[in-house]
Amino acid sequence: MVSSLIGKNKISDAELFSESLAEVKIEAARTLRNQQIHSF
């Protein structure tokens, strides 16, 4: 029972981490694109 709960928490943590990582990448791409536009 406890081990299954821990396993579920690990999976959800990994999913949350990958989702936040994707959001960070998107934000970084946006800021880079904006900087390039402004530099021209």
trRosetta pair geometry for C-beta under 8 A, 3 or more apart (Angstrom, degrees):
i j d omega theta_ij theta_ji phi_ij phi_ji
1 4 6.2 -58 -151 32 23 107
1 5 6.8 21 152 -17 59 106
2 5 5.7 -56 -153 35 35 112
2 6 6.4 34 151 -20 68 104
3 6 5.6 -52 -149 35 34 112
3 7 6.3 37 151 -22 65 104
4 7 5.5 -51 -148 35 34 114
4 8 6.5 35 153 -20 65 102
5 8 5.8 -53 -151 35 32 110
5 9 6.4 32 151 -19 65 105
6 9 5.7 -55 -150 36 33 112
6 10 6.4 35 151 -22 66 103
7 10 5.7 -52 -150 32 32 112
7 11 6.6 31 153 -18 64 104
8 11 5.7 -55 -151 35 34 111
8 12 6.3 27 155 -14 68 107
9 12 5.9 -56 -144 40 31 107
9 13 6.1 34 155 -22 66 107
10 13 5.7 -55 -147 36 29 112
10 14 6.4 29 154 -19 64 106
11 14 5.8 -56 -151 35 30 110
11 15 6.4 28 152 -18 65 106
12 15 5.6 -53 -146 37 34 112
12 16 6.2 35 154 -19 67 105
13 16 5.8 -54 -146 38 30 110
13 17 6.2 31 154 -21 64 108
14 17 5.6 -54 -146 37 30 113
14 18 6.3 27 157 -17 65 106
15 18 5.9 -55 -146 38 29 106
15 19 6.2 30 154 -20 64 108
16 19 5.7 -57 -148 37 30 112
16 20 6.3 25 156 -15 66 107
17 20 6.0 -56 -145 39 29 105
17 21 6.1 32 153 -23 64 108
18 21 5.4 -52 -145 36 32 116
18 22 6.4 36 153 -22 64 101
19 22 5.8 -51 -152 32 31 111
19 23 6.6 30 150 -17 63 104
20 23 5.5 -51 -150 36 36 113
20 24 6.4 40 150 -22 66 102
21 24 5.6 -51 -149 34 33 113
21 25 6.5 34 151 -20 64 103
22 25 5.6 -53 -151 34 33 112
22 26 6.4 35 151 -20 65 104
23 26 5.6 -52 -149 35 34 112
23 27 6.3 32 153 -17 66 105
24 27 5.7 -54 -148 38 31 110
24 28 6.2 33 153 -20 65 107
25 28 5.6 -54 -147 37 31 112
25 29 6.3 32 154 -20 65 105
26 29 5.8 -54 -149 35 30 111
26 30 6.4 31 152 -20 64 105
27 30 5.6 -53 -150 34 32 113
27 31 6.4 27 155 -16 66 105
28 31 6.0 -55 -146 38 31 106
28 32 6.2 32 155 -20 65 107
29 32 5.7 -55 -146 37 29 112
29 33 6.2 31 155 -20 65 107
30 33 5.7 -57 -148 36 29 111
30 34 6.3 28 154 -18 65 107
31 34 5.6 -53 -146 38 33 112
31 35 6.2 35 153 -22 65 105
32 35 5.7 -55 -149 35 30 111
32 36 6.4 31 153 -20 64 104
33 36 5.8 -54 -150 34 31 111
33 37 6.5 31 152 -19 64 105
34 37 5.7 -54 -149 35 32 112
34 38 6.3 27 155 -15 66 108
35 38 5.8 -58 -146 41 31 108
35 39 6.1 34 154 -26 66 107
36 39 5.7 -52 -144 32 30 112
36 40 6.8 25 157 -14 62 102
37 40 6.2 -61 -157 36 30 104
